[in-house]
């Protein structure tokens, strides 16, 4: 049997490629493939690699994050040190491990851990599921909001329950099998994108072997309702927040991580609670989408921040948003475009058109956005051409020809583009002959467009 296994390994193209490229294991190609598809490792990231030996994944992560990033590798077995990496010996369930990882949060937690194989498949499957739970318990404690969790798990009847257990903690959770996995292997990979900021107790109750769970502290959000007047903090003598949502708004911006200063300022300035139903205002600054009407949501602040970074609106810009919904993004664009800019929105739901107009008129914005009813075609003919076009609903190719006619040369289109079963936030630049420089960004979830495709704008 050992001879047959050795022969199979020599015929394995990924094994041969790993030997050729100086990678420490064929498993490195699994991470390379997953990252190529989902793009969760970025320059400057801090990465935690659980079950890291012999270092194949850690080596890939180090190359992806570059000199500005860092990788901490954890395993019970030491391995040859990696230049620029840090090794911590320990088990995931060790209650002392968390303190030894340092105080800085991680953007990504990886786990390629496998249980000791018993030969009884149902037992091995159950153990692999429990390893994922232990890894996630640690990841929940050390990941920053909107972080990514990647973990190996064996297929079996417990997998769907595990997926349902973890799904509420992420904006997107997928289960996939990379081509680099052997066809005969039962391994799958869970990829959780966009860790949600918890406002309650930590997820999961660990077994005694795991040690105590790390508490996740509730967000320090002020209660709803305002005195309407500034007050003085008796202990410090400093002013307290007159706006009952100001502290939560500031905390939201901090949790979203480093942002361009203009986008951070816009998020600080726009009261998101005004754009959600009154019954949901206490949740306005959670990094979650919230319902605002039948089959309509206001996008999570983190996703909105990604949209705005992709759009790169500038002072004086002419901006159009299709599917403007609550008007929240329009208000942010008004701050980015400034007094010399022009912001328009098109929305198909009449109730949202009226409610967004009312809220936008009530705010002191640098420029007041105009909201038009419609499907993105006839009603938008008046504004003319735009520097930036944002689409806030999922669109399948081909792109409507009218969109090209409404964006100036050098302008940008940002939209959730659905191809097959997946949707990615995608950016196009308008060239002289059509759309150019397509760039696929993060995976996302948006409601699909209602009505027929736009005919002209």
C-alpha positions as CSV (number, residue, x, y, z in Angstrom):
1,X,0.0,0.0,0.0
2,X,2.8,2.4,0.8
3,X,4.4,1.7,-2.6
4,X,1.1,2.4,-4.3
5,X,0.6,5.7,-2.4
6,X,4.2,6.7,-3.3
7,X,3.5,6.0,-7.0
8,X,0.2,8.0,-6.9
9,X,2.0,10.9,-5.3
10,X,4.7,11.0,-8.0
11,X,1.9,11.1,-10.6
12,X,0.1,13.9,-8.8
13,X,0.6,17.1,-10.9
14,X,0.2,19.3,-7.8
15,X,2.7,17.4,-5.8
16,X,5.2,17.7,-8.7
17,X,4.5,21.4,-9.1
18,X,5.0,21.9,-5.3
19,X,8.4,20.2,-5.6
20,X,9.3,22.3,-8.6
21,X,8.2,25.6,-7.2
22,X,9.8,25.1,-3.8
23,X,6.5,25.0,-2.0
24,X,6.3,23.1,1.3
25,X,3.3,21.0,0.4
26,X,0.8,20.4,-2.4
27,X,-1.8,22.0,-0.1
28,X,-0.3,25.4,-1.0
29,X,-2.1,25.2,-4.3
30,X,-5.5,24.9,-2.6
31,X,-4.9,28.2,-0.8
32,X,-3.5,29.8,-4.0
33,X,-6.7,28.7,-5.9
34,X,-9.1,29.8,-3.2
35,X,-7.4,33.2,-2.9
36,X,-7.3,33.7,-6.6
37,X,-11.1,33.1,-6.7
38,X,-12.2,35.0,-3.5
39,X,-9.3,37.4,-3.0
40,X,-9.2,37.4,0.8
41,X,-5.5,37.8,1.3
42,X,-4.4,41.4,0.6
43,X,-1.1,43.3,1.0
44,X,-0.7,44.6,4.6
45,X,-3.1,42.0,6.1
46,X,-2.3,40.2,9.4
47,X,-3.0,36.5,9.0
48,X,-3.4,33.7,11.5
49,X,-2.7,30.1,10.1
50,X,-4.0,27.3,12.4
51,X,-2.6,23.8,11.9
52,X,0.2,25.4,9.8
53,X,2.8,22.6,9.6
54,X,4.7,22.1,7.4
55,X,4.2,25.8,6.4
56,X,2.7,25.6,2.9
57,X,-0.2,27.9,3.6
58,X,1.9,30.2,5.7
59,X,4.3,30.6,2.9
60,X,1.5,31.5,0.4
61,X,0.1,34.0,2.9
62,X,3.4,35.7,3.5
63,X,3.9,36.2,-0.2
64,X,0.3,37.6,-0.5
65,X,0.4,40.1,2.4
66,X,3.9,41.3,1.5
67,X,6.4,43.1,3.7
68,X,3.7,45.3,5.2
69,X,1.7,42.3,6.4
70,X,2.4,39.5,8.9
71,X,1.6,35.8,9.4
72,X,1.4,34.0,12.7
73,X,1.6,30.2,12.3
74,X,0.2,27.9,15.0
75,X,0.8,24.1,15.3
76,X,1.7,21.5,17.9
77,X,4.6,20.5,15.7
78,X,7.4,22.9,14.9
79,X,8.6,23.3,11.3
80,X,11.4,25.0,9.5
81,X,11.1,28.7,10.2
82,X,9.7,31.0,7.4
83,X,11.5,34.3,6.8
84,X,9.3,37.1,8.0
85,X,6.8,34.7,9.7
86,X,6.2,34.0,13.4
87,X,5.6,30.5,14.9
88,X,3.6,29.8,18.0
89,X,3.5,26.2,19.3
90,X,0.1,25.3,20.7
91,X,-3.3,23.7,20.2
92,X,-6.4,25.6,19.2
93,X,-8.2,24.6,22.4
94,X,-5.4,25.8,24.6
95,X,-6.8,28.6,26.8
96,X,-3.4,30.3,26.9
97,X,-3.1,30.5,23.1
98,X,-5.2,33.6,22.7
99,X,-2.9,35.7,24.9
100,X,0.2,34.5,23.0
101,X,-1.1,35.7,19.7
102,X,-0.7,39.4,20.6
103,X,-3.2,42.2,20.9
104,X,-3.5,43.3,17.2
105,X,-6.5,41.8,15.4
106,X,-6.2,39.7,12.3
107,X,-7.8,40.3,8.9
108,X,-7.8,36.6,8.0
109,X,-7.8,33.3,10.0
110,X,-6.9,30.2,8.1
111,X,-7.4,26.6,9.3
112,X,-6.3,23.6,7.2
113,X,-6.4,21.4,10.3
114,X,-7.4,17.7,10.0
115,X,-8.3,15.3,12.8
116,X,-6.2,12.2,13.5
117,X,-7.7,9.8,11.0
118,X,-9.3,6.8,12.8
119,X,-10.5,5.0,9.7
120,X,-14.2,5.3,10.8
121,X,-15.5,7.9,8.4
122,X,-18.4,9.1,10.6
123,X,-16.0,9.6,13.5
124,X,-13.5,11.5,11.4
125,X,-16.2,13.7,9.9
126,X,-17.6,14.6,13.3
127,X,-14.1,15.4,14.6
128,X,-13.4,17.6,11.6
129,X,-16.6,19.6,12.3
130,X,-15.6,20.0,15.9
131,X,-12.1,21.3,14.8
132,X,-13.9,23.9,12.7
133,X,-16.0,25.0,15.7
134,X,-12.9,25.3,17.9
135,X,-11.1,27.3,15.1
136,X,-14.0,29.6,14.7
137,X,-14.3,30.2,18.4
138,X,-10.7,31.5,18.4
139,X,-11.3,33.3,15.1
140,X,-14.3,35.2,16.5
141,X,-12.1,36.5,19.3
142,X,-9.1,37.6,17.2
143,X,-10.6,38.7,13.8
144,X,-11.4,42.3,13.2
145,X,-15.0,43.1,11.9
146,X,-15.4,42.2,8.3
147,X,-12.6,39.7,8.6
148,X,-12.4,36.4,6.7
149,X,-12.4,32.8,8.1
150,X,-11.3,29.9,5.9
151,X,-11.5,26.3,7.3
152,X,-11.2,22.8,6.0
153,X,-14.0,20.3,6.9
154,X,-14.8,16.8,5.7
155,X,-18.1,16.2,3.9
156,X,-20.9,14.4,5.8
157,X,-24.3,14.8,7.3
158,X,-23.1,17.3,9.9
159,X,-21.8,19.8,7.3
160,X,-25.1,21.5,6.5
161,X,-25.7,22.1,10.2
162,X,-22.3,23.6,10.6
163,X,-22.9,25.9,7.6
164,X,-26.2,27.1,9.1
165,X,-24.5,27.6,12.5
166,X,-21.8,29.8,11.1
167,X,-23.7,31.6,8.3
168,X,-25.3,34.3,10.6
169,X,-21.8,35.5,11.6
170,X,-20.8,36.4,8.1
171,X,-22.1,38.5,5.2
172,X,-21.2,35.7,2.9
173,X,-20.5,32.0,3.6
174,X,-19.6,29.6,0.8
175,X,-18.7,25.9,0.8
176,X,-16.3,25.0,-2.0
177,X,-13.8,22.4,-3.1
178,X,-10.7,23.6,-5.0
179,X,-9.4,21.7,-8.0
180,X,-6.2,21.1,-6.1
181,X,-8.0,18.8,-3.8
182,X,-7.8,15.2,-4.9
183,X,-10.9,13.9,-6.5
184,X,-11.0,11.0,-4.0
185,X,-10.8,13.5,-1.0
186,X,-13.8,14.3,1.0
187,X,-12.4,17.7,2.1
188,X,-14.3,20.9,1.5
189,X,-13.5,24.5,2.5
190,X,-15.8,26.9,4.3
191,X,-15.0,30.6,3.4
192,X,-16.7,33.2,5.6
193,X,-16.4,36.7,4.3
194,X,-17.3,39.9,6.2
195,X,-17.4,38.9,9.9
196,X,-20.3,40.6,11.5
197,X,-19.7,42.7,14.6
198,X,-21.5,41.0,17.5
199,X,-23.5,43.0,20.0
200,X,-24.2,39.9,22.2
201,X,-22.4,37.0,23.9
202,X,-19.7,35.1,22.1
203,X,-20.8,32.3,19.8
204,X,-20.5,28.7,20.9
205,X,-19.8,27.0,24.2
206,X,-16.5,25.3,24.3
207,X,-15.8,21.9,25.7
208,X,-13.7,21.6,28.8
209,X,-10.7,20.8,26.6
210,X,-11.0,24.1,24.8
211,X,-10.9,26.2,27.9
212,X,-13.2,29.2,28.6
213,X,-14.7,31.1,25.7
214,X,-13.4,34.5,25.1
215,X,-16.1,37.0,25.8
216,X,-17.2,39.3,23.0
217,X,-18.2,42.6,24.6
218,X,-21.4,44.3,23.6
219,X,-21.0,47.5,21.5
220,X,-21.0,50.6,23.6
221,X,-24.0,52.1,21.9
222,X,-26.0,54.9,23.6
223,X,-29.7,54.3,24.1
224,X,-32.2,55.7,21.6
225,X,-33.7,59.1,22.5
226,X,-31.9,62.3,23.0
227,X,-32.0,65.2,25.4
228,X,-31.4,67.5,22.5
229,X,-28.8,69.5,24.5
230,X,-25.1,69.0,25.0
231,X,-24.2,67.9,28.4
232,X,-20.9,67.8,30.4
233,X,-19.3,64.6,31.6
234,X,-19.1,64.9,35.3
235,X,-16.0,62.8,35.6
236,X,-13.9,64.3,32.8
237,X,-15.4,67.7,32.4
238,X,-15.6,67.1,28.6
239,X,-18.7,67.3,26.5
240,X,-20.9,64.3,26.1
241,X,-22.5,63.2,22.8
242,X,-25.7,65.3,22.2
243,X,-26.6,63.1,19.3
244,X,-27.6,59.7,20.8
245,X,-26.3,57.9,17.7
246,X,-23.0,59.8,17.4
247,X,-20.9,57.4,19.4
248,X,-22.3,54.3,17.6
249,X,-21.6,56.1,14.3
250,X,-18.0,56.8,15.3
251,X,-17.6,53.2,16.5
252,X,-19.0,51.9,13.2
253,X,-16.4,53.9,11.2
254,X,-13.6,52.6,13.4
255,X,-14.7,49.0,13.1
256,X,-14.7,49.3,9.3
257,X,-11.0,49.8,9.4
258,X,-8.7,52.2,7.6
259,X,-10.8,54.2,5.1
260,X,-9.9,57.2,2.9
261,X,-10.5,60.3,4.9
262,X,-13.2,61.7,2.7
263,X,-15.3,58.4,3.0
264,X,-14.7,58.2,6.7
265,X,-15.9,61.8,7.1
266,X,-19.0,61.1,5.0
267,X,-19.9,58.0,7.1
268,X,-19.4,60.1,10.3
269,X,-21.6,62.9,9.0
270,X,-24.6,61.0,7.6
271,X,-27.2,59.7,10.1
272,X,-27.9,56.2,8.9
273,X,-30.7,55.9,11.5
274,X,-32.7,58.3,9.5
275,X,-32.8,56.0,6.5
276,X,-34.1,52.8,8.3
277,X,-37.6,52.1,9.7
278,X,-38.1,53.5,13.3
279,X,-38.3,50.0,14.7
280,X,-34.8,49.2,13.4
281,X,-33.0,52.4,14.5
282,X,-31.3,50.7,17.4
283,X,-29.6,48.5,14.8
284,X,-28.7,51.3,12.4
285,X,-24.9,51.0,13.1
286,X,-24.6,47.3,13.1
287,X,-22.6,46.2,10.0
288,X,-25.7,44.5,8.5
289,X,-28.2,45.1,5.7
290,X,-31.6,46.0,7.1
291,X,-35.0,45.7,5.5
292,X,-36.6,48.9,4.3
293,X,-39.6,47.6,2.3
294,X,-40.8,44.7,0.3
295,X,-37.8,43.0,-1.2
296,X,-35.7,46.0,-0.5
297,X,-32.8,46.5,1.9
298,X,-30.3,49.2,3.0
299,X,-26.9,47.7,2.4
300,X,-24.5,47.0,5.2
301,X,-22.2,50.0,6.0
302,X,-19.1,47.9,5.2
303,X,-20.4,47.1,1.7
304,X,-21.3,50.7,1.1
305,X,-17.8,51.7,2.1
306,X,-16.4,49.3,-0.5
307,X,-18.8,50.7,-3.1
308,X,-17.6,54.2,-2.4
309,X,-13.9,53.3,-2.5
310,X,-14.5,51.6,-5.9
311,X,-16.4,54.6,-7.3
312,X,-13.8,57.2,-6.2
313,X,-16.3,60.1,-6.4
314,X,-14.5,63.4,-6.3
315,X,-15.4,67.0,-5.5
316,X,-17.5,68.4,-8.3
317,X,-18.4,65.0,-9.7
318,X,-21.7,64.2,-11.4
319,X,-23.0,61.0,-9.9
320,X,-26.0,58.8,-10.7
321,X,-27.1,55.8,-8.5
322,X,-29.6,53.3,-10.0
323,X,-31.6,51.5,-7.3
324,X,-31.1,54.3,-4.8
325,X,-33.5,52.7,-2.3
326,X,-33.5,54.5,1.1
327,X,-31.2,57.3,-0.2
328,X,-28.4,56.6,2.2
329,X,-25.7,56.2,-0.5
330,X,-27.0,59.3,-2.2
331,X,-26.4,61.3,1.1
332,X,-22.9,59.9,1.3
333,X,-22.2,60.8,-2.3
334,X,-23.4,64.3,-1.7
335,X,-20.6,64.7,0.8
336,X,-18.1,63.3,-1.6
337,X,-19.2,65.4,-4.6
338,X,-19.5,68.5,-2.5
339,X,-21.3,71.8,-3.2
340,X,-20.0,71.8,-6.8
341,X,-21.2,68.3,-7.5
342,X,-24.5,66.8,-8.7
343,X,-26.1,63.7,-7.3
344,X,-29.1,61.9,-8.8
345,X,-30.9,58.7,-7.9
346,X,-33.4,56.5,-9.7
347,X,-35.7,54.2,-7.7
348,X,-38.5,51.9,-8.9
349,X,-40.4,51.7,-5.6
350,X,-42.7,54.8,-5.3
351,X,-42.8,54.6,-1.5
352,X,-39.0,54.7,-1.4
353,X,-38.8,57.5,-3.8
354,X,-41.0,59.7,-1.6
355,X,-39.4,58.6,1.8
356,X,-35.9,59.1,0.5
357,X,-36.8,62.6,-1.0
358,X,-38.2,63.6,2.4
359,X,-35.2,62.5,4.4
360,X,-32.6,64.0,2.0
361,X,-34.4,67.3,2.0
362,X,-34.4,67.4,5.8
363,X,-30.6,67.0,6.0
364,X,-28.0,69.7,5.7
365,X,-26.0,68.2,2.8
366,X,-23.4,70.0,0.7
367,X,-25.7,69.3,-2.3
368,X,-29.2,68.0,-2.2
369,X,-29.6,64.8,-4.3
370,X,-32.6,64.5,-6.7
371,X,-34.5,61.2,-6.7
372,X,-36.4,60.2,-9.8
373,X,-39.0,57.4,-10.1
374,X,-38.4,54.7,-12.7
375,X,-36.4,51.8,-13.9
376,X,-33.2,53.6,-14.8
377,X,-34.2,54.5,-18.4
378,X,-36.6,57.3,-19.4
379,X,-36.7,59.3,-16.1
380,X,-32.9,59.8,-16.0
381,X,-32.7,61.3,-19.5
382,X,-32.7,64.9,-18.0
383,X,-29.5,64.8,-16.0
384,X,-27.3,64.1,-19.0
385,X,-23.9,62.3,-18.6
386,X,-22.1,61.4,-15.5
387,X,-18.6,60.9,-14.1
388,X,-19.7,58.0,-11.9
389,X,-22.5,55.5,-12.2
390,X,-23.3,53.2,-9.2
391,X,-25.8,50.4,-9.6
392,X,-27.2,49.1,-6.3
393,X,-28.9,45.9,-7.5
394,X,-27.5,42.7,-8.9
395,X,-27.1,42.8,-12.7
396,X,-26.4,39.9,-15.1
397,X,-24.4,40.5,-18.3
398,X,-24.6,41.8,-20.9
399,X,-24.6,45.3,-19.6
400,X,-27.4,47.5,-20.9
401,X,-26.0,49.6,-23.8
402,X,-27.7,52.7,-22.4
403,X,-25.3,52.7,-19.4
404,X,-22.3,53.3,-21.7
405,X,-24.1,56.3,-23.2
406,X,-24.6,57.9,-19.8
407,X,-21.0,57.8,-18.5
408,X,-18.3,60.2,-19.8
409,X,-15.0,58.9,-21.2
410,X,-12.8,58.1,-18.2
411,X,-15.8,57.7,-16.0
412,X,-16.5,54.7,-13.7
413,X,-19.3,52.1,-13.4
414,X,-19.5,50.2,-10.1
415,X,-22.1,47.4,-9.9
416,X,-22.8,43.9,-8.4
417,X,-22.3,41.7,-11.4
418,X,-23.8,38.2,-11.3
419,X,-22.2,35.5,-13.4
420,X,-23.3,32.0,-12.8
421,X,-24.2,31.6,-9.2
422,X,-21.9,34.2,-7.8
423,X,-22.0,38.0,-7.6
424,X,-18.9,40.2,-7.3
425,X,-18.7,44.0,-6.9
426,X,-17.2,44.9,-10.3
427,X,-15.7,48.2,-11.6
428,X,-15.5,49.2,-15.2
429,X,-13.8,52.3,-16.8
430,X,-15.5,54.0,-19.7
431,X,-13.1,54.1,-22.7
432,X,-13.6,55.7,-26.1
433,X,-14.8,52.4,-27.6
434,X,-16.8,51.1,-24.6
435,X,-16.2,49.6,-21.2
436,X,-12.6,48.9,-20.4
437,X,-10.4,47.9,-17.5
438,X,-12.8,45.5,-15.8
439,X,-11.8,44.8,-12.2
440,X,-13.6,42.2,-10.1
441,X,-13.7,43.0,-6.4
442,X,-15.2,41.4,-3.4
443,X,-18.1,38.8,-3.5
444,X,-21.4,40.4,-2.4
445,X,-25.1,39.9,-2.1
446,X,-27.6,42.4,-3.6
447,X,-31.2,42.1,-4.5
448,X,-31.8,41.5,-8.2
449,X,-33.1,44.3,-10.4
450,X,-36.8,44.6,-10.8
451,X,-38.5,45.3,-14.1
452,X,-37.0,45.1,-17.6
453,X,-33.4,46.2,-18.3
454,X,-32.9,49.9,-18.9
455,X,-33.3,50.9,-22.5
456,X,-31.6,54.3,-22.5
457,X,-30.4,56.9,-20.0
